């Protein structure tokens, strides 16, 4: 006799009584004991008696248990062991649960972070945690389609962070590519999203590129009435055209007055972690004008670690906004000039205004990526003299601009 919902609901296990076993047909029965009510099905496969579990009542209703029984009977008719099939499905679900976007992304990050710079590794993971994990982190990697990924990226785009949205598409693509390589998914849906996000409007670092206005800038630096250290940082930014971080974090141990050379350790350069460990130091020849700035500074800060220490604590370098704030104080807006702009100023004017300087040598002194036979070896000692000559010529050119001897600014007739 088949079971009904009322019977299943009301039947109870009597204290001290035997286990109840109530059949519903087709091998299925309700097993009632002191701990609960369990759906079971007895069947034979390969002449062996086996039992299949369908779950616990009331989580699994009578109707649901019957559906599972019919599925098992169909599998038996097709020569499939329903117990083995259930085990395989359970295993597949466990594998899927272990292959969510977040878990695979963290695994990929862990495999790569040793070769990335610390700052990039932190930035990479921070972007995932903020903008992708909350929306697709729990989804199995293989189930994430291009529209699903795009929906997450649209949230970033909608708040105006267009560049971040593009970056996240690329970093998500790294995760999917890693998933393909490790068998977690079959393709990378981020590739289908090229052109789907608003384009980034590239805004170059503001920089003064006209010789006449560079002369005005240099005269403004000479007349700067703020902290002497800040004035020197401005002057050396123009003379050395290194990255702002390398200027403000400059240490006295890096400077060799006798050889007129600034040696920035590889670990302090903008490089990958592996390059920081194995790379050569970056050499910056010092023109007499740069040495004069440093000699004056040595009397002020030479007893400490940093050439430009923080006014609050000599244990730290000056703030990364100090030079930019000084430029604003001198009347140069954010759209006119920035601390990073000294690099563009130097590169542009040397290429356009100073004959005989190889662009490869300039790029080498900027510590940009190496290109060509000269660029590939720019930091070897035999090329040091070329850079020495260039830095002296550049400093002399700036002196001419400062006094207005290099250019004559023609004003329109009234």
N, C-alpha and C positions, 0 to 999 in steps of 0.2 A: 504494500500500500504506500502510495506516494505521500510525502510530507506536505504540510501546509504552513503558512506563515504563523498562524495562531499557535500551533503546536510547537514550532521551533522557538517562538518567543517565550512560551510559558514553561517548557520542559526544564526541570532543574535536577541537579545531582543531589541525591539524598545523602546526608551525612553518614559515613560509614558504609554506604551502599556500593555496589559494583559499578564499574564504568558502563554508562549507557551507550548503546550503539544502535542508531535508528536509521534504517535504510530508505533511500529515495528512488532506487532503481538505477540500472546501468552501471552498477558497481559503486555508486556514490552513497555515502552515509554521513550522519551527524554524530560525532563522537563527543559525549558529554562526560566530563569528570570534574573534580573539585576545582580545577584552575580555569575552566571555561568550556566553550562549545567550539568544536573544530570540524571543518569539512574535510573529508577524506574520500579517496577513490581507490579501490583495489582493482588491479588489472594484471594481465599476464603478457609478457613480451619475451620472445625467444625461450618459451617454456619455463620462464621464471616468474614467480609471483612477486609483484611489486605494489607499493602504495604511493599514491600521489596526494600532496596536500594542496587544498584550494584556499586556505586562509581561515580566519577566525570570525565567528558570528559575534556581534552584529555588524562588524566592519564589512564583512562579505555576506550579503543577503542570500536568501534561498535562490532568488532568481539569478544572481551573479554566480553563485556556485554551480547552478545548472548550466550556465553559459560555458563555464570553464570545463565542466564535464563533457559537453558536446564537442568542444574544441579538442579535448584529449581523445575522444572516440574517433574523431575525424583523422587525427594524427595516427592513431593505431591502424585505422583502415588503410592509411597511406604507407604503412610500414615504418612509422616514426615512433620512437620511444618518447612519450610525453614527459617523462621524468628528466630525460637527458635534454630535451628541448627546453624545459623550464630552467634547468641549470645553466644552459648556454645563454638564455635570455637574461638571466640574472647577472651572469658574468659580463655580458655586453653592456648592461646598464651601469655596472660598476666601472667599467672602462670609460664609458661616456661621461660619468660623473667625475672621473679623474682627469678628463680632458676638456674642462671648461676653458673659456678664453683666459680667465684670470690665472688659473693654475699653469697653463702653457706659457702665458706671458711672463709669469714670475720665473718659470724654469728657464726660458730663453734669456731673461735678464741676468739670472745667476750665471749662465754659461758664458755671457759676454762681458759682464761688468769688470772682470779682471783685466781685460784689454782696453776698456774704456777709461777715460779720465773720470775721477770721482765726481766732478760737477756734472758731467754729461750723464753718468749712470744715475745720479740722483734726480736729475731733470727728467730723464726718460721714464723712470718709474713714477715720479710725481704726476706726470701727465696722464699715465694710465689710471692711476688711483683716483684722480680728480674727475676725469672726463669719459673714461671708457668702462672701467670696472663696474661703476654703479648701474650701467645700462645693459652691457653685454657680458659682464664678467662671469655670470653664472650660467651662461648659455654654452652648450657643447660647441667646441670649435667647428665641427663639421656641419652644424646646423645654421651657422651665421651666414646669411646671404648678403649680397651687395646692398639691397634696400635696408636691411636691419643695421648694417654698419653705417650707412649714410644717415639713418635717423639719429644715431648717436652723434655723428659729426655735425649734423644740422644744429644740434643744441649748442655746440661750441660756436658755430658760425653765427647763430642768432644773437649772441651777445657781442658780436663785433670782433671776435678773436679769429680773424680769417687765417692768419699765418699759423696759429695754433691748430686750426682744423686741418690744414694741409700737412703739418708736421705729424699729427695724430694719424692721418691716413697712411703716412709712410711708416710710422712705427707699428701700427696695426698690421701693415703689410709684412713687416719683419716677422711678426708673430705667426701669421698664416703661412709664410714661406717655411718657417721652422716647423710648423705643424705638418706641412706636406712632406718635409724631409724626414720627420720622425713618425709618419704614418697616422697622424691624428686627424687629418683632413685631406681632401683630394685636390683642392685648388685655393687660390688666393683671391677672395672677392674684392679686395681693395683695388686691384688692377682695373676693375670695371668702373671705378669711380673717378677716373681721370676726366677732368672737365666738369664734374658734377658740383664742385664747390666753387664759390666765387673766387676769382683770381686775386692773388696778392698784388697790391700796388707797391712796387719796390720803392722805398724811400732811402736814398743814399745818405750816409752820414754827412751832415752839413759841414762845409769847408769853404774857406776863402781861396779862390783859385786865380784871382786877378792880381798881378804883381803890385799895382798901386795900392790896393786895399790890404795886401799882405804887409806892405810898408806901414800902413796905418795901424795894423794890429801890433806890429813889433814896437812901434813907438808907444802904443798904449801899454804894452807889457813893461817897457822901460819906466813908464810913469805910474805904474800900479802902486797904490798907496796902502795896500793891505799887508798881510804877513809877508816878510821877506822870503820865507820858505815857499809860499804860494807863487810869488813872483819868479823865483828860481825854477819852480816846477813848470810854469808857463814857458819860460825861456828855453829850458832843456827839452820840453815837448817839441818846440819848433826846431831846435838844433838836431835832436836825435831821432825824431819821428818814429819812436817805438810805441807799442801799444800802451794805452793809459795805465793799465795795471802794472806793466813793467816799469813805468816811470815812478808811480807813487810807491811801489813796493821795493824800489831800488835800495840795496844794502851797501854799506861802506866796504864790506869785504869783497864786493864785486869790482871795485874800482882800483885800477893800477895807474897811479899818477905818472910814474916813471915811464911806462910804456904807452901812456895815453890810451888806455883801453878799458872799456866796460865789458865784463864777461857775465852774461846772464846764464845761470845754470839751466840745463835742459829741463829739470823738474819744475822750473818756474815759467816755462814757455807754454804757449797755447798749443798743446800737442796731446796725442792719445797717451794713455798710461804707459803703453809699451815704448812709445817714442820718448816719453819723459825719462824712462829708466835707461834706455839704450842710446838716446840721441846725444849729439855733441852740444856743448854750450853755444849760445848765440853771441857772437863777437860784435861789439859796437865801438869802432874807433872814435876817439874823442878829439875834436878840433880844439885849438887853443881857447876859443870862446867858451866851449863847454867846460874845459878845465878851470877857467876863471870862475864860472858859476859854482863849480864844485869846491874850489878852494875857499870861496867865501862862505859856503854852506858848512864846510868842515869846522869852522870856528863856532858855528851855532849848534850843530847836531853831531859832530864827529865823534863824540864820546859814546854815542849810542849805536844801535844796530842799524836803524834805518836812516837813509839820507833825508827822507821826508817823514818824520815821525808824526803821529797824531798829537795834537796839542793837549788832548786829555790824558793820553798815556803813551809814553815812549816805547811801550812794548808792542804797539801796533803802528802800521803805516797810516798816512793821512787818508781821509775819506775818499771814496771813489767819485764823489760829487764836487770835490774842492775846486778842481780846475774849471769845470763847467760853471760853477757858481761865480768864480772870478771873471770868467768871460762875460757873464750876464752883468756883473757889476761894472765892467768896463764899457758896457753898452752894446755888446754883440749878442744878438738874439739867438734863440735856439735854432732858428732856420738859417742863420748866417754862419755860425762856427761852433764846433764842439771839440772836446778833448781828443776824440778819435780823428777829427778832421785834420789835425796837423799831419797825419800820414798821407792823406789825399793831397794836401797842399804840396808837400815835398815831392811826392811822386809826379804830380802834374807839372810843376814848375821845372823840375830837373829834366824831364823828358822834353818839354817844350822850349825851355829857355837856356839851358846850359849844354852847349855842344860837347860831344865826345863821351858822354856818360852812357854806358850800355844799360838798357832797360833791365837786362838780366841781373846786373849788379845791384840796381835799385831794388828789384824784387827780393833779391837775396838779403839786402840790408833791412827790408821790411819784414823779413822772416816769413814770406809767403811760400806757397808750395813751389818746389823746385821744378824747373823746366829747361830742357836743352842741356848740352854738355857742360856749359858754364854753371847753370843753375844747379845741376846735380852735384856739383862739387864746391859750391860757393863758400862753405864754411871750413874748407881746408886751408891750411896756413898759407899756401902759395898765392891765394887770392886776397889775402889781408891787405896788401899794399894798394890794390885797386880800390878797396873800400876806404882806406885811409885818405887817399887822394880825393875821392868823391866827397867824403865828409868835410874835408877842409874847403873844397870848392863851394859846397853848399853853405857853409857858415859864412864864407866871404860874400857869397851872393846875397845872403840875408842882410849882411851889413850894408851892402849897397842899397837894398830896398829900404832899409831903415832910414837912411839919410836922403833917399829920393834920387840917388845918382843913377839908378838903373833905368828908371822909366820917367817920362814926363807926361803928366796927365793933362791933356788938352781939353779945356772947357769950351763949350759952344759959345759963339759970339752973342753978346746981348742983343 
